Amino acid sequence: MQKYVCDLCGYIYDPAEGDTDNGVEPGTAFADLPEDWVCPLCGATKDDFSPVD
């Protein structure tokens, strides 16, 4: 699955790991994250993320 990086702080969302601290189970694709999900480090919205090559 595609990883995404926060353009503001560099946090990388890895679908294999999810974001368990914020209720996102491992295996959750970026596109399937809740619309109100934000970067756990800086609070950026999903719009501030870009795909990692």
C-alpha atoms as an extended CHARMM CRD file, in Angstrom:
* protein
*
        53  EXT
         1         1  MET       CA              0.0000000000        0.0000000000        0.0000000000  PROA      1               0.0000000000
         2         2  GLN       CA              1.0570000000        3.5620000000       -0.7420000000  PROA      2               0.0000000000
         3         3  LYS       CA              2.7430000000        5.5910000000        2.0090000000  PROA      3               0.0000000000
         4         4  TYR       CA              2.0600000000        9.3150000000        2.3490000000  PROA      4               0.0000000000
         5         5  VAL       CA              4.2520000000       12.0730000000        3.8080000000  PROA      5               0.0000000000
         6         6  CYS       CA              3.1010000000       15.2180000000        5.5990000000  PROA      6               0.0000000000
         7         7  ASP       CA              4.3140000000       18.1890000000        3.5500000000  PROA      7               0.0000000000
         8         8  LEU       CA              4.5330000000       20.3230000000        6.6950000000  PROA      8               0.0000000000
         9         9  CYS       CA              6.4840000000       18.1650000000        9.1680000000  PROA      9               0.0000000000
        10        10  GLY       CA              7.6920000000       15.0620000000        7.3170000000  PROA      10              0.0000000000
        11        11  TYR       CA              5.5820000000       12.4900000000        9.2130000000  PROA      11              0.0000000000
        12        12  ILE       CA              5.0500000000        9.3960000000        7.0730000000  PROA      12              0.0000000000
        13        13  TYR       CA              1.7210000000        7.6020000000        7.2220000000  PROA      13              0.0000000000
        14        14  ASP       CA              2.3830000000        3.9110000000        6.6170000000  PROA      14              0.0000000000
        15        15  PRO       CA             -0.8160000000        1.9180000000        5.9890000000  PROA      15              0.0000000000
        16        16  ALA       CA              0.8990000000       -1.2440000000        7.2510000000  PROA      16              0.0000000000
        17        17  GLU       CA              1.2630000000        0.4160000000       10.6770000000  PROA      17              0.0000000000
        18        18  GLY       CA             -1.8660000000        2.5930000000       10.7220000000  PROA      18              0.0000000000
        19        19  ASP       CA             -2.1550000000        5.1930000000       13.4950000000  PROA      19              0.0000000000
        20        20  THR       CA             -3.2190000000        3.1290000000       16.4750000000  PROA      20              0.0000000000
        21        21  ASP       CA             -2.7910000000        6.0410000000       18.8870000000  PROA      21              0.0000000000
        22        22  ASN       CA             -5.6480000000        7.7320000000       17.0290000000  PROA      22              0.0000000000
        23        23  GLY       CA             -7.8550000000        4.7100000000       16.3800000000  PROA      23              0.0000000000
        24        24  VAL       CA             -6.6410000000        3.8270000000       12.8760000000  PROA      24              0.0000000000
        25        25  GLU       CA             -6.0600000000        0.0970000000       12.5280000000  PROA      25              0.0000000000
        26        26  PRO       CA             -3.0460000000       -1.3160000000       10.6640000000  PROA      26              0.0000000000
        27        27  GLY       CA             -3.9560000000       -2.0650000000        7.0500000000  PROA      27              0.0000000000
        28        28  THR       CA             -5.9850000000        1.1390000000        6.6220000000  PROA      28              0.0000000000
        29        29  ALA       CA             -5.2270000000        2.7970000000        3.2660000000  PROA      29              0.0000000000
        30        30  PHE       CA             -4.6710000000        6.5610000000        3.2850000000  PROA      30              0.0000000000
        31        31  ALA       CA             -7.7900000000        7.0500000000        1.1480000000  PROA      31              0.0000000000
        32        32  ASP       CA             -9.8080000000        5.1860000000        3.7980000000  PROA      32              0.0000000000
        33        33  LEU       CA             -8.7310000000        7.4160000000        6.6900000000  PROA      33              0.0000000000
        34        34  PRO       CA            -11.5920000000        9.3940000000        8.2530000000  PROA      34              0.0000000000
        35        35  GLU       CA            -12.0360000000       12.8560000000        6.7130000000  PROA      35              0.0000000000
        36        36  ASP       CA            -11.3200000000       14.4550000000       10.1000000000  PROA      36              0.0000000000
        37        37  TRP       CA             -8.0220000000       12.5450000000       10.5690000000  PROA      37              0.0000000000
        38        38  VAL       CA             -5.0280000000       14.8440000000       11.0490000000  PROA      38              0.0000000000
        39        39  CYS       CA             -1.2650000000       14.3750000000       11.2050000000  PROA      39              0.0000000000
        40        40  PRO       CA             -0.4550000000       13.0510000000       14.6920000000  PROA      40              0.0000000000
        41        41  LEU       CA              2.6680000000       15.2340000000       14.8780000000  PROA      41              0.0000000000
        42        42  CYS       CA              1.5600000000       18.6490000000       13.5930000000  PROA      42              0.0000000000
        43        43  GLY       CA             -2.2160000000       18.4900000000       13.0730000000  PROA      43              0.0000000000
        44        44  ALA       CA             -2.0950000000       18.9610000000        9.2830000000  PROA      44              0.0000000000
        45        45  THR       CA             -5.1150000000       17.7730000000        7.3110000000  PROA      45              0.0000000000
        46        46  LYS       CA             -5.1060000000       14.9790000000        4.7220000000  PROA      46              0.0000000000
        47        47  ASP       CA             -4.8180000000       17.6690000000        2.0090000000  PROA      47              0.0000000000
        48        48  ASP       CA             -1.3020000000       18.4470000000        3.3120000000  PROA      48              0.0000000000
        49        49  PHE       CA             -0.0200000000       14.9210000000        2.5030000000  PROA      49              0.0000000000
        50        50  SER       CA              1.6730000000       13.7050000000       -0.6730000000  PROA      50              0.0000000000
        51        51  PRO       CA              2.3680000000       10.1600000000       -1.9150000000  PROA      51              0.0000000000
        52        52  VAL       CA              5.8450000000        8.8140000000       -1.1630000000  PROA      52              0.0000000000
        53        53  ASP       CA              7.7170000000        7.4930000000       -4.2080000000  PROA      53              0.0000000000
